[in-house]
Amino acid sequence: MASAKPSAGSRPVSPHLQIYSPLVNMMMSIVHRITGGALYFGTLLLAFYLVSAASGPEAFAYASWLFSTPIGLLILFGYTWVLLHHMLGGVRHMIWDTGRGFDLATVDKLCWGSLVGSISLTILVWAIAILL
């Protein structure tokens, strides 16, 4: 007669990273959510910069100095990447909203494209900003 209570070894295992190996589309989904959250922080920095510009020359000089420090430039570089990566992730989702691009090869291409595109565009934006 079969036991009414299943043994611990026969219970279904909840999916987690030890079961599923991380795929590029899984990682890009996670990064898209993280970059969305990081945009809130970057928007606070933008608001700080604009408020300092409206507050007078001393406040604006302080904000400009703060953003020109190595840490400030690193934060601005990261914010640029976050903004561009989230934008390209949104374009990827917009393509999926039309019902296209769901085959695995296209999903991988779109995910890698958003990653490579965001890195390339960030470097391009900063190269143009430095040259100007």
N, C-alpha and C positions, 0 to 999 in steps of 0.2 A: 504494500500500500504506500502511495506517495505521501510525503509529509506535507501538511498544509502550510507550514512556514518555510519559505525558501532559505537556503543556507546563505551565509554572507558572501561566499565566493560566486554564487550564481546570480547575484543581483546586478541589474544594469549599472554601468559606470557612467557618471555624469561627464559630458564632454569637457575637456580642458586641454591645455597645451601639451600634456603628456600623451594625449590620444591623437589630437590633430596637430600636424606640423604646420607652422605658420606659413601661409601663402602670401603672395604679394598683395592680393586683393583684401585679405584679412588685415594685414598690416596697414594698408592705405586707408581702410575704414577707421581703424583706431587712430591713425595719425590725423585723419580729417576731423575727427571729434576733438582731439587734443588741440589742433590748430584753431578750431572754432573757439575753444575756451581761451587760448592764448590771445586771440583777437580782442577779447575784453580787456586784458591787461594793456595791450598796445593802444587801445582806444583811450584808456586813462592817460597814457603818456602823451598822446596827441592832444587830449583836452588840457593837460598840464602845459604843453607848449603853447597852445592857443591862448589860454588864460594868462600865461606869462607875457605873451606878446601884447595883450590888451591891457596889462597892468602897468606897463611903463618900461623905460629903457633898462633900468636896473634888473628888474625881474626877467626881462627877455635876455639880457646879457648872461644872467645866471643859468637860465635854461639852455641857452646856446652853448655855454661852457660845459654844462653837465652832459649834453648830448655829444660834445666833441671829445670827451675823454675816451680812452680805449674801451672801458666798460660800456659807456654810452653808445659808442659806435658799434660794438658787438651786439648790444640790444637792438639797435636800429637795423643792423644787418639781419638779425634773427627775425625781427618784426617784418621786414621786407619779404623774407622767405616764407614766413607763416602766411602772410597776406596772399602771396602769389600761389602757394601750394593749396590753400583753401579755395582760392578762386578756380584753379584748374580742377580741383576735386569737385567743385560745384558744376563745372562744365561737363565733367565725366558723368555726374549724376543726371544732368539735364539730357545728355545723350541717352542714358538708360531710361529716362522718363518717356522718351519717344518710342520705347520698345525695341530699340536697336542695341547691338553690342553685347548681348548676353552670352554668346558662345565663349568658351573658355579662352581661346586664343585672343579674341578681341578684348576680353576683360583684362587679361594680362598686359596687352599692348597699351590699353588706356591707363592702367595703373602705373606701369613703368613710364609711360609718356608724361603723366602728371608729375611724377617724381623728377625725372630728368628735365622736364620743361621748367619746373619751379626752380630748380637749382641753376639752370642755364639763364633763365630770365632774371633771377636775383643777381647773378654775376654781371649780366649785361646792364641792368639798371645801375648797379654800383659803379661799373666801369664808366658809364656815361656821366654819372653824377661827379665822379672824381675828375674826369676830363673837362667838364664844364666848370 
